[in-house]
Amino acid sequence: MSWPAGGAHATGGPTDPAPVGTVFEYSDGYSGTSWTGTVLGIIELPRSEFGEGAPGRCIGVVGTLSPTNTEGLTSEPYSSPPIAAVAGGRAVDSLDGILECEPQSAIDAGWGRLSEAAVTVGTTYPFVEAVFLAGDPAPEPELVAVGDTSSSDAMYFQPTLLTDLPPMPEGTPPASSAPPGDGAAATATPLPVGSPFDYSDPYSDTSWTGTVLGVVALPRSQFSDGAPGTCFGIVGSLTPTAAEGLTSDPYSTPAFTAIIGGRAIDNLDSLFECDYQTAEAAGWGLRLDAEVTVGTVYPFLVPVFIAGAEAAVADLIAVGDTSSTDAIYFEPTELPELPPLPTK
């Protein structure tokens, strides 16, 4: 973490917090990712219907992050700085906020969780971090902290309360924008669909061969919350070439993500927002159901949901961890319908 111009005696300390909008820099100690960003303020968030109902208040810290250096095409999401609110003398992180608070309206508007900040160098990522302040009455936030509050390196911001979400920050690409940013993106030379790839899981004895065949449009699910967005499916095949037991471990399959507007999209919302049952009935399966014997071809479909009113177009399809140098990239060829089931 580095302080704003002027050194550690400038605003940004716990007794002299920086105004919202002040730029900070942060370097993760465990990866090759570094960031620049800012805190824009605090918004009120509704309580989640899945919370325990304990008395308290939900707030969302909103701001921006942009990676300045990455090891792979995108940042490692867990290299982003921890964000906390200091209230009642305590540093309160987002752990309880995950269950007690509902940030979905902000997410639907284009703000993302820090845990999903997989973006290319130079891409602005607007974030919302939900924080639950327990108590009746709940304590007022005194500071917003960026970084480890138990160290001298954390930076502090004024807890400015906003009446609504701020305008989407400049430099944030729309979902259907052009290619990823510079830097590590130069390593992402896409293969044509149908090209074979090999993948070995680093945590098991399972290895795979496979290919990506393209992307197909998917309808919205009947269980969708109705937020505007686009659904499509990445289709291809996987075949285990080695397994520890009779069948492959489905959790050893590679991740498949779409790179759109500089973001790697891989979220659980896709399973609820997109209707993939017709594809399943036609013989395509989710990758985490790929429990098959060595040599058996498994046709897979990965649903992808992109929030936003504009139709989303993928820039790349990624196989593997986009924050590493080992990922493989494919051209995002759009198919008019599901292709014939692959048999080899």
C-alpha positions as CSV (number, residue, x, y, z in Angstrom):
1,M,0.0,0.0,0.0
2,S,1.3,3.5,-0.7
3,W,-0.1,6.8,0.5
4,P,-1.3,9.6,-1.7
5,A,1.3,12.3,-2.8
6,G,2.7,13.9,0.2
7,G,3.6,10.8,2.2
8,A,2.2,9.2,5.3
9,H,1.5,12.6,6.8
10,A,-1.0,13.5,4.1
11,T,-4.7,12.7,4.6
12,G,-5.4,9.0,4.7
13,G,-4.5,8.1,8.3
14,P,-7.0,7.0,10.9
15,T,-7.1,10.5,12.5
16,D,-7.1,12.4,9.2
17,P,-9.1,10.3,6.7
18,A,-8.9,11.1,3.0
19,P,-12.0,12.5,1.3
20,V,-13.9,10.1,-1.0
21,G,-12.4,10.1,-4.4
22,T,-8.8,10.2,-3.3
23,V,-6.7,7.7,-5.2
24,F,-4.9,4.8,-3.5
25,E,-2.4,2.2,-4.6
26,Y,-2.2,-1.3,-3.3
27,S,0.1,-4.3,-4.0
28,D,-0.8,-7.8,-2.9
29,G,1.9,-9.5,-1.0
30,Y,1.1,-13.0,-2.3
31,S,0.7,-12.5,-6.0
32,G,2.0,-10.4,-8.9
33,T,-1.1,-8.2,-8.9
34,S,-1.1,-4.5,-8.0
35,W,-4.0,-2.0,-8.0
36,T,-5.1,1.6,-8.1
37,G,-8.5,2.6,-6.8
38,T,-10.6,4.8,-4.7
39,V,-13.5,4.8,-2.3
40,L,-16.6,6.8,-3.5
41,G,-18.8,6.5,-0.4
42,I,-21.3,4.4,1.5
43,I,-24.8,3.4,0.5
44,E,-27.6,1.9,2.5
45,L,-28.4,-1.7,1.6
46,P,-31.5,-3.8,2.4
47,R,-31.3,-6.8,4.6
48,S,-31.1,-10.3,3.0
49,E,-34.1,-12.7,3.4
50,F,-31.5,-15.4,4.1
51,G,-29.9,-13.6,7.1
52,E,-30.4,-14.6,10.7
53,G,-32.5,-11.5,11.4
54,A,-30.2,-10.1,14.2
55,P,-30.6,-6.4,14.8
56,G,-28.3,-4.2,12.8
57,R,-27.8,-2.2,9.7
58,C,-26.5,-3.0,6.2
59,I,-24.2,-0.6,4.3
60,G,-22.3,-1.0,1.0
61,V,-18.9,0.5,0.5
62,V,-18.7,1.5,-3.2
63,G,-15.6,2.5,-5.1
64,T,-13.3,1.5,-8.0
65,L,-10.4,-0.8,-8.6
66,S,-8.1,-1.0,-11.6
67,P,-5.2,-3.5,-11.9
68,T,-1.9,-1.9,-12.9
69,N,0.0,-5.2,-13.1
70,T,-1.1,-8.8,-13.3
71,E,0.6,-12.2,-13.8
72,G,-1.9,-13.5,-16.4
73,L,-4.5,-11.9,-18.6
74,T,-6.6,-10.8,-15.6
75,S,-6.1,-9.9,-12.0
76,E,-6.5,-12.5,-9.2
77,P,-9.7,-11.4,-7.4
78,Y,-8.4,-12.4,-4.0
79,S,-5.5,-10.1,-4.5
80,S,-7.8,-7.1,-4.1
81,P,-7.4,-5.0,-0.9
82,P,-9.6,-5.9,2.1
83,I,-12.3,-3.2,2.6
84,A,-13.7,-2.6,6.1
85,A,-15.9,-0.1,8.0
86,V,-14.6,1.1,11.4
87,A,-17.6,1.5,13.7
88,G,-17.9,1.5,17.4
89,G,-14.1,1.0,17.6
90,R,-14.2,-2.2,15.6
91,A,-13.1,-2.9,12.1
92,V,-16.0,-4.7,10.5
93,D,-15.3,-6.6,7.3
94,S,-17.7,-8.1,4.7
95,L,-17.9,-11.6,6.3
96,D,-21.3,-11.1,8.0
97,G,-22.4,-8.9,5.2
98,I,-22.4,-11.8,2.8
99,L,-25.3,-13.4,4.6
100,E,-27.1,-10.5,6.2
101,C,-27.0,-7.9,3.4
102,E,-28.5,-7.8,-0.1
103,P,-26.3,-5.9,-2.7
104,Q,-28.2,-7.4,-5.7
105,S,-29.6,-4.0,-6.8
106,A,-26.1,-2.6,-7.0
107,I,-24.8,-5.6,-8.8
108,D,-27.6,-5.4,-11.3
109,A,-26.6,-1.8,-11.9
110,G,-23.1,-2.9,-12.8
111,W,-21.2,-2.9,-9.5
112,G,-19.4,-6.1,-8.6
113,R,-18.2,-8.0,-5.6
114,L,-14.5,-7.8,-4.8
115,S,-14.4,-11.6,-5.0
116,E,-15.2,-11.3,-8.7
117,A,-12.7,-8.6,-9.6
118,A,-11.0,-10.6,-12.4
119,V,-10.2,-7.9,-14.9
120,T,-7.5,-6.9,-17.4
121,V,-4.9,-4.3,-16.8
122,G,-6.4,-0.8,-17.2
123,T,-10.0,-2.0,-16.8
124,T,-12.0,0.0,-14.2
125,Y,-14.0,-2.4,-11.9
126,P,-16.7,-0.6,-9.9
127,F,-17.1,-2.5,-6.6
128,V,-19.7,-2.8,-3.8
129,E,-18.7,-4.5,-0.6
130,A,-21.6,-5.2,1.8
131,V,-20.9,-4.7,5.5
132,F,-23.3,-5.6,8.4
133,L,-23.1,-3.4,11.5
134,A,-24.7,-5.3,14.3
135,G,-26.5,-3.7,17.2
136,D,-29.7,-1.9,18.2
137,P,-29.0,0.8,17.5
138,A,-26.3,-0.1,15.0
139,P,-23.1,2.0,15.4
140,E,-22.4,4.7,12.9
141,P,-19.4,4.1,10.6
142,E,-16.5,6.3,11.6
143,L,-14.0,5.3,8.8
144,V,-13.7,3.2,5.7
145,A,-10.5,1.2,5.7
146,V,-8.6,-0.1,2.7
147,G,-6.0,-2.7,3.6
148,D,-5.0,-4.5,6.9
149,T,-6.2,-2.3,9.8
150,S,-3.8,-4.2,12.1
151,S,-0.9,-2.8,10.2
152,S,0.4,0.7,9.6
153,D,-0.1,0.4,5.9
154,A,-3.9,0.7,5.8
155,M,-5.5,3.8,4.3
156,Y,-8.6,5.4,5.7
157,F,-11.4,7.3,4.0
158,Q,-14.2,9.5,5.3
159,P,-17.4,7.5,5.6
160,T,-19.4,9.7,3.3
161,L,-23.0,8.5,3.1
162,L,-24.6,8.7,-0.4
163,T,-28.3,8.9,-1.0
164,D,-28.0,6.6,-4.1
165,L,-25.5,4.8,-6.2
166,P,-23.0,7.2,-7.7
167,P,-22.8,7.5,-11.5
168,M,-20.9,4.6,-13.1
169,P,-17.2,5.7,-13.0
170,E,-15.6,6.8,-16.3
171,G,-13.4,4.2,-17.8
172,T,-15.8,1.4,-17.0
173,P,-16.4,-0.5,-20.3
174,P,-20.0,-1.5,-21.1
175,A,-20.6,-5.3,-21.2
176,S,-20.3,-5.4,-24.9
177,S,-17.2,-3.2,-25.3
178,A,-14.1,-4.0,-27.4
179,P,-11.1,-6.0,-26.5
180,P,-9.4,-6.4,-23.1
181,G,-6.9,-3.8,-21.9
182,D,-3.2,-3.8,-22.6
183,G,-0.4,-5.4,-20.6
184,A,-0.9,-9.1,-20.1
185,A,-3.7,-9.1,-22.6
186,A,-1.0,-9.4,-25.3
187,T,-0.5,-13.0,-24.3
188,A,-4.1,-13.9,-25.0
189,T,-3.8,-15.1,-28.6
190,P,-7.1,-17.0,-29.2
191,L,-7.4,-20.3,-30.9
192,P,-10.1,-21.1,-33.4
193,V,-13.0,-23.1,-32.0
194,G,-12.5,-26.9,-32.3
195,S,-8.8,-26.7,-31.5
196,P,-7.8,-29.3,-28.9
197,F,-6.3,-28.4,-25.5
198,D,-4.8,-30.4,-22.6
199,Y,-5.4,-29.6,-18.9
200,S,-4.0,-31.2,-15.7
201,D,-5.6,-30.4,-12.4
202,P,-2.9,-29.2,-9.9
203,Y,-4.8,-30.7,-6.9
204,S,-5.6,-34.2,-8.2
205,D,-4.3,-37.0,-10.5
206,T,-7.0,-36.2,-13.1
207,S,-6.0,-34.8,-16.5
208,W,-8.2,-33.8,-19.5
209,T,-8.2,-33.2,-23.2
210,G,-11.0,-31.1,-24.7
211,T,-12.1,-28.3,-26.9
212,V,-14.4,-25.3,-27.1
213,L,-17.0,-25.4,-29.9
214,G,-18.5,-21.9,-29.5
215,V,-21.2,-20.0,-27.7
216,V,-25.0,-20.3,-28.1
217,A,-27.8,-18.0,-26.9
218,L,-29.7,-19.3,-23.9
219,P,-33.2,-18.1,-22.7
220,R,-33.7,-16.6,-19.3
221,S,-34.7,-18.9,-16.5
222,Q,-38.2,-18.9,-15.0
223,F,-36.4,-18.4,-11.7
224,S,-34.7,-15.3,-12.8
225,D,-35.1,-12.2,-10.7
226,G,-36.0,-10.2,-13.8
227,A,-32.9,-8.0,-13.8
228,P,-31.9,-7.0,-17.4
229,G,-29.1,-9.1,-18.9
230,T,-28.0,-11.6,-21.5
231,C,-27.6,-15.3,-21.2
232,F,-25.4,-17.5,-23.4
233,G,-23.7,-20.9,-23.0
234,I,-20.1,-21.9,-23.7
235,V,-20.2,-25.4,-25.3
236,G,-17.5,-27.9,-25.9
237,S,-16.2,-31.3,-24.9
238,L,-14.1,-32.8,-22.1
239,T,-12.5,-36.2,-22.0
240,P,-10.4,-37.5,-19.0
241,T,-7.1,-38.9,-20.0
242,A,-6.2,-40.0,-16.4
243,A,-8.1,-40.4,-13.2
244,E,-7.3,-41.6,-9.7
245,G,-10.4,-43.8,-9.5
246,L,-12.8,-45.3,-12.0
247,T,-14.1,-41.9,-13.0
248,S,-12.9,-38.3,-13.1
249,D,-13.3,-35.9,-10.3
250,P,-15.7,-33.3,-11.7
251,Y,-14.0,-30.6,-9.6
252,S,-10.8,-31.2,-11.5
253,T,-12.3,-29.8,-14.7
254,P,-10.9,-26.4,-15.9
255,A,-12.8,-23.2,-15.4
256,F,-14.5,-21.8,-18.5
257,T,-15.1,-18.1,-18.5
258,A,-16.1,-15.4,-20.9
259,I,-13.9,-12.2,-21.2
260,I,-16.3,-9.3,-21.8
261,G,-15.2,-5.7,-21.7
262,G,-12.0,-6.5,-19.8
263,R,-13.8,-8.7,-17.2
264,A,-13.6,-12.5,-16.7
265,I,-17.3,-13.5,-16.1
266,D,-17.7,-16.5,-13.8
267,N,-20.5,-16.1,-11.3
268,L,-23.1,-18.3,-9.6
269,D,-25.9,-16.0,-10.8
270,S,-25.6,-17.7,-14.2
271,L,-27.1,-20.9,-12.8
272,F,-30.2,-19.1,-11.6
273,E,-30.6,-16.5,-14.4
274,C,-30.1,-18.8,-17.4
275,D,-32.3,-21.7,-18.6
276,Y,-30.0,-24.6,-19.6
277,Q,-32.4,-27.4,-19.0
278,T,-33.2,-27.8,-22.7
279,A,-29.5,-28.2,-23.4
280,E,-29.2,-30.8,-20.6
281,A,-32.1,-32.7,-22.1
282,A,-30.3,-32.7,-25.4
283,G,-27.2,-34.4,-23.8
284,W,-25.1,-31.4,-22.7
285,G,-24.0,-31.4,-19.1
286,L,-22.7,-28.9,-16.5
287,R,-18.9,-29.2,-16.1
288,L,-19.2,-30.0,-12.4
289,D,-21.2,-33.1,-13.4
290,A,-18.3,-34.4,-15.5
291,E,-17.9,-37.7,-13.6
292,V,-16.9,-40.0,-16.4
293,T,-14.5,-42.9,-17.1
294,V,-11.2,-42.3,-18.9
295,G,-11.7,-41.9,-22.7
296,T,-15.4,-41.0,-22.3
297,V,-16.4,-37.8,-24.2
298,Y,-18.4,-35.4,-22.0
299,P,-20.3,-32.6,-23.9
300,F,-20.4,-29.6,-21.6
301,L,-22.3,-26.4,-21.4
302,V,-21.3,-23.5,-19.1
303,P,-24.1,-20.9,-18.7
304,V,-23.0,-17.2,-18.5
305,F,-25.2,-14.3,-17.4
306,I,-24.1,-10.8,-18.2
307,A,-26.1,-8.1,-16.3
308,G,-27.1,-5.0,-18.2
309,A,-29.6,-3.7,-20.6
310,E,-27.3,-3.9,-23.7
311,A,-26.8,-7.2,-25.4
312,A,-23.4,-8.6,-24.4
313,V,-20.8,-10.0,-26.8
314,A,-17.8,-12.0,-25.6
315,D,-14.3,-10.9,-26.6
316,L,-12.6,-14.2,-25.6
317,I,-13.4,-17.6,-24.1
318,A,-10.9,-18.7,-21.5
319,V,-10.0,-22.2,-20.3
320,G,-8.3,-22.3,-16.9
321,D,-7.2,-19.6,-14.5
322,T,-7.1,-16.2,-16.3
323,S,-5.0,-14.7,-13.5
324,S,-2.2,-17.2,-14.4
325,T,-0.1,-17.6,-17.5
326,D,-1.4,-21.1,-18.1
327,A,-4.9,-20.2,-19.4
328,I,-5.8,-21.0,-22.9
329,Y,-8.1,-18.7,-25.0
330,F,-10.5,-19.4,-27.8
331,E,-12.3,-17.2,-30.3
332,P,-15.9,-16.5,-29.1
333,T,-17.6,-18.0,-32.2
334,E,-21.3,-17.5,-32.0
335,L,-23.4,-20.6,-33.1
336,P,-27.0,-20.3,-34.3
337,E,-28.0,-23.3,-32.3
338,L,-26.5,-26.2,-30.2
339,P,-24.1,-28.2,-32.4
340,P,-24.3,-31.9,-32.8
341,L,-23.1,-33.8,-29.7
342,P,-19.4,-34.4,-29.9
343,T,-18.4,-38.1,-29.9
344,K,-14.6,-37.8,-29.9
